Amino acid sequence: MSSSSSNVEQASACAASLATTTCPYCGVGCGVDVSFDIKGNLASVTGSSDHPANYGRLCVKGSKLLDTNSTEGRLLSPTVMGEQVSWDEAIGQVATKFNDVIAQYGPDAVAFYVSGQLLTEDYYVANKLMKGYIGSANIDTNSRLCMSSAVAAYKRSFGADAVPCCYEDLEQTELLILVGSNAAWTHPVLFQRIERAKKINPDMKVVIVDPRRTSSAELADIHLAIKPGSDVALFNGLIQYLSKEDGLDKNYINSYTEGFDAVLESCLDSTVAHVAKECDVSETNLTHFYELFLTTKKVVTAYCMGVNQSTSGTDKANSIINCHLASGKLGKEGCGPFSLTGQPNAMGGREVGGLANMLACHMDIDNPEHRDTVQSYWGSPSIPTKVGLKAVDMFDDINQGKVKAVWIMATNPMVSMPNRQKIAAALAKCELVVVSDCVQKNDTLDYAHIALPATGWSEKDGTVTNSERRISRQRGLMPASGEAKHDWQIICDVAKAMGFDSGFNFSRPSEIFAEYTGLTSFKNNGTRDLDLSGLCNLSDREYNRLKPIQWPVISSAETKQPDGTKRLFTDGQFYTETGKAQFVDISYTQPEQLTSENFPFVLNSGRIRDQWHTMTRTGKTAELTSHIGRPFLAINPKDADKLNLKDNDLVQLNAAHLCSENLNVCLPVKIDNNQRIGELFAPIHWSATNSSSSNIAALYTDANDKISGQPELKHAAISIVKVDFAHQGQLFVQQNLSIALLKQAFEYFVTTPFDKGTLVSFATNKNLTVLRTWLVNNFPLFEEWVGANSEVFSSTCGLREGQLALSMGTSNRALELDQNWISSLIGELNINPEKLHGLLNLQPDDSFKQGKLICSCFKVGENTIVEAIKQGNCSVDGLGASLKCGTNCGSCKSELSQLITKHKPTILPVDEDKLITLEAV
């Protein structure tokens, strides 16, 4: 039975019932319950109450999964050079070209660049094809951009890529340190669990280590706004402090570790005063943090991209691990160094060898015994003896012509990789660019010679592994859209067309899972951390019913499917040669991309609350773009004053390697007290697919960690210059608009969906007559045009078949119109003259003056919330009770807390000398 047929039968069987699957976004790995209507269509999603990752919670992205699951914008058929072809032709061309390149230039002339969006089964066959049959290790993944430094650090200290903690530790700890993580926005469900734990146990302390004051800092007892990149100095100082204050666990150090003396000696000069200066924080706050770590028995240090995305990311992670080893706070309940994974299956990809420097199942390329184990299990014709090309190096080799053919799967490197212009040059030169994806258009697909349609969430069928090593099923609930195939099917088809018949005769994902789990236990005998022997040889029924479980899952005599393992290293035994954990001697080094007189600002980057990566899915719905609909550049008020910048002014960003007169990156300013002076922040999500000049990848160089290969994506040195345009404005139109059309009218623009069409925020130097001519020429079906002008603004409205279908407002300064207000008018038949008059004068009704949207679920704006706070409603729970904000997905709770802190009424102290009693009266 084919997988697609199985999906159809499953959907039919589930009609008017419920199925469980896993969210496809961040590394929390939330369980999702999906209900079906009587016709077998997806009807609703809710969090799975029994999934150990989320216990019923979903963030706003997860709660809107069905809104982003339409076939609109999907790639539904294979194409070659933009022309639709059959699957046989597309597969044949990929296989023939790969074989030709290998025959002429050798196996290292081809490469795969894959993704944490793939399921483990997809990842497994891709790795098997490249390493076992093509014979090269040139398969790397976008997980290189988020987790490879954490992986390298674990391997250096523990001998394996083994995350020691579980989510329960975040709730059971007495001190939680969040380093380089805005979990309130990037891992919101996990953050809600932390919030609840602190509410239950008010003695629990939270320390945030982050240059920015993010939404997560609302929960913090201490916020250490360290200088970007100075994490190693901070944690080396902690080692010195623990030694000085008798806080070392000498028994643990002597019994279970090696190399501590060298680390301690290198940290002797890291006094509180020295570290405070290096990190640019107060000695008082630093000492308080060190004292908390010293005196608290249960400590978890959870870290994310702010640690990993650095030229010293591996060292930063090891400096954290050193502190836990030195204090014995590891392998115990509520203790340990805990890397929070960025993508839904970044860990699953690591398990099956998705990185260029490893083999499948946590085995190493440079280990002859491991090479023999993998090759003999696969029965494959070859196995690489050298490490393959890591992401940055891979695109270097493509650019230099060494790699002639590349297959990119489920990722968008034109937007996510640093040094965008080099990625573009490389893909333009490459003889064959194959892209497998579920979308019809993104920045990378513009360079594809062959595009292969892959299934998306609700169609894909397999497993994923979250941040706590928990394997969950992502189930195929619906048939594939159009001609789309599962990634594992596409890879197997190409492998067989290349002549590799024997290793790729899989007919369903359960067969791949069985082979993978078998390899984890093959010749293992406790020597490797990744052991899924307890899940070997599951029947299709058992695989389909597999419940979330944490590895290792080791077989036992009692049960075929034991409970898995919560915590690792509880016995103090590690996977190093000696069985002891290794301290790593580390010195603080500055980031590579340092500021200068010409490029004086540090640029930080990251995600925003309601969007995911390059917005190919979350960007489809107004529900997720209403909170933040445009990219921005956050800047400290003092820096803004020096540059004479106001909110929403447009600025051009430049870097030393990108000197150009063109608007490579142009963003509106957001003045933000939460930024340190001299430091900026911009979100990563926008691209050439939805904007003219908003993708910030071009500003980062190829600088990367020499151990892990992870790029430095948190610290670019840039300059900013104000850009003046004659007009700025917004265009609302009841249809989709092409980027090519927008480029005719606007030098700067960003498109955003709203619930009745497209919103374009723009800036231009063209005069108003030219803009109106452009409107009339490009919207010929509009029968009536009306407009208004004043000294500061101009407005134009277009009507079609008696309905308002277009509204454009321009001004000589930034213009922000309420989307909900415009949306209420677009499509209105015989629009009320008073409403039209208000629209032409850009004056919304009072009911639409609620300010920036804070709660996406219930459409509650900032002004409404602030008014309630000023009236004395000064708790998050109280605001939820009266306005509903924060009561559904909970993603806005941190912002509600920020608004309460900012706007709560000031209670003046009482002068007791002036009090009189009733008796005195």
Stockholm file with secondary structure:
# STOCKHOLM 1.0

chainA/1-921         MSSSSSNVEQASACAASLATTTCPYCGVGCGVDVSFDIKGNLASVTGSSDHPANYGRLCVKGSKLLDTNSTEGRLLSPTVMGEQVSWDEAIGQVATKFNDVIAQYGPDAVAFYVSGQLLTEDYYVANKLMKGYIGSANIDTNSRLCMSSAVAAYKRSFGADAVPCCYEDLEQTELLILVGSNAAWTHPVLFQRIERAKKINPDMKVVIVDPRRTSSAELADIHLAIKPGSDVALFNGLIQYLSKEDGLDKNYINSYTEGFDAVLESCLDSTVAHVAKECDVSETNLTHFYELFLTTKKVVTAYCMGVNQSTSGTDKANSIINCHLASGKLGKEGCGPFSLTGQPNAMGGREVGGLANMLACHMDIDNPEHRDTVQSYWGSPSIPTKVGLKAVDMFDDINQGKVKAVWIMATNPMVSMPNRQKIAAALAKCELVVVSDCVQKNDTLDYAHIALPATGWSEKDGTVTNSERRISRQRGLMPASGEAKHDWQIICDVAKAMGFDSGFNFSRPSEIFAEYTGLTSFKNNGTRDLDLSGLCNLSDREYNRLKPIQWPVISSAETKQPDGTKRLFTDGQFYTETGKAQFVDISYTQPEQLTSENFPFVLNSGRIRDQWHTMTRTGKTAELTSHIGRPFLAINPKDADKLNLKDNDLVQLNAAHLCSENLNVCLPVKIDNNQRIGELFAPIHWSATNSSSSNIAALYTDANDKISGQPELKHAAISIVKVDFAHQGQLFVQQNLSIALLKQAFEYFVTTPFDKGTLVSFATNKNLTVLRTWLVNNFPLFEEWVGANSEVFSSTCGLREGQLALSMGTSNRALELDQNWISSLIGELNINPEKLHGLLNLQPDDSFKQGKLICSCFKVGENTIVEAIKQGNCSVDGLGASLKCGTNCGSCKSELSQLITKHKPTILPVDEDKLITLEAV
#=GR chainA/1-921 SS CCHHHHHHHHHHHTTTSEEEEECSSSTTCCEEEEEECTTSCEEEEEECTTCTTTTTCCCHHHHTGGGGCSSTTBCCSCEETTEECCHHHHHHHHHHHHHHHHHHHCGGGEEEEECTTSCHHHHHHHHIIIIIIICCCCEEEGGGGTTHHHHHHHHHHHSSCCCCCCHHHHHHCSEEEEESCCHHHHSHHHHHHHHHHHHHCTTCEEEEECSSCCGGGGGCSEEECCCTTCHHHHHHHHHHHHHHTTCCCHHHHHHHEECHHHHHHHHTTCCHHHHHHHHTCCHHHHHHHHHHHHHCSCEEEEECHHHHSSTTHHHHHHHHHHHHHHHTCSSSTTCEEEECCSSTTHHHHHHTTCSTTCBGGGBCTTCHHHHHHHHHHHTCSCCCSSCCCCHHHHHHHHHTTSCCEEEEESCCHHHHSSSHHHHHHHHHHCSEEEEEESBSCCTTGGGCSEEEEBCCTTTCCEEEECTTSEEEEECCCSCCSTTCBCHHHHHHHHHHHTTCCTTCCCCSHHHHHHHHHHHHHTTCTTSSSCCCGGGTTCCHHHHHTCCCEESCCCCCSSCSSCCBCSCSCTTSCCSSTTSSEECCCCCCCCCSSCCCSSSCEEEEEECCTTCCTTCTTGGGCHHHHSSSCSCCEEECHHHHHHTTCCTTCEEEEEEGGGCCSSCSEEEEEEECTTSCTTEEEEESCCCTTTBSSCCGGGGSCSCBCTTTCCBCCSCEEEEEEECCCSEEEEEEESSCCCHHHHHHHCSEEEEEEETTEEEEEEEECSCHHHHHHHHHHHCTTCCEEEEEECSSEEEEEEEETTEEEEEEEEESSCCCCCHHHHHHHTTCBTCCHHHHHHHHTTCCCGGGCCCSEEETTTTEEHHHHHHHHHTTCCSHHHHHHHHCTTSSSCTTHHHHHHHHHHHSCCCCCCCGGGCCCTTTC
#=GC SS_cons         CCHHHHHHHHHHHTTTSEEEEECSSSTTCCEEEEEECTTSCEEEEEECTTCTTTTTCCCHHHHTGGGGCSSTTBCCSCEETTEECCHHHHHHHHHHHHHHHHHHHCGGGEEEEECTTSCHHHHHHHHIIIIIIICCCCEEEGGGGTTHHHHHHHHHHHSSCCCCCCHHHHHHCSEEEEESCCHHHHSHHHHHHHHHHHHHCTTCEEEEECSSCCGGGGGCSEEECCCTTCHHHHHHHHHHHHHHTTCCCHHHHHHHEECHHHHHHHHTTCCHHHHHHHHTCCHHHHHHHHHHHHHCSCEEEEECHHHHSSTTHHHHHHHHHHHHHHHTCSSSTTCEEEECCSSTTHHHHHHTTCSTTCBGGGBCTTCHHHHHHHHHHHTCSCCCSSCCCCHHHHHHHHHTTSCCEEEEESCCHHHHSSSHHHHHHHHHHCSEEEEEESBSCCTTGGGCSEEEEBCCTTTCCEEEECTTSEEEEECCCSCCSTTCBCHHHHHHHHHHHTTCCTTCCCCSHHHHHHHHHHHHHTTCTTSSSCCCGGGTTCCHHHHHTCCCEESCCCCCSSCSSCCBCSCSCTTSCCSSTTSSEECCCCCCCCCSSCCCSSSCEEEEEECCTTCCTTCTTGGGCHHHHSSSCSCCEEECHHHHHHTTCCTTCEEEEEEGGGCCSSCSEEEEEEECTTSCTTEEEEESCCCTTTBSSCCGGGGSCSCBCTTTCCBCCSCEEEEEEECCCSEEEEEEESSCCCHHHHHHHCSEEEEEEETTEEEEEEEECSCHHHHHHHHHHHCTTCCEEEEEECSSEEEEEEEETTEEEEEEEEESSCCCCCHHHHHHHTTCBTCCHHHHHHHHTTCCCGGGCCCSEEETTTTEEHHHHHHHHHTTCCSHHHHHHHHCTTSSSCTTHHHHHHHHHHHSCCCCCCCGGGCCCTTTC
//
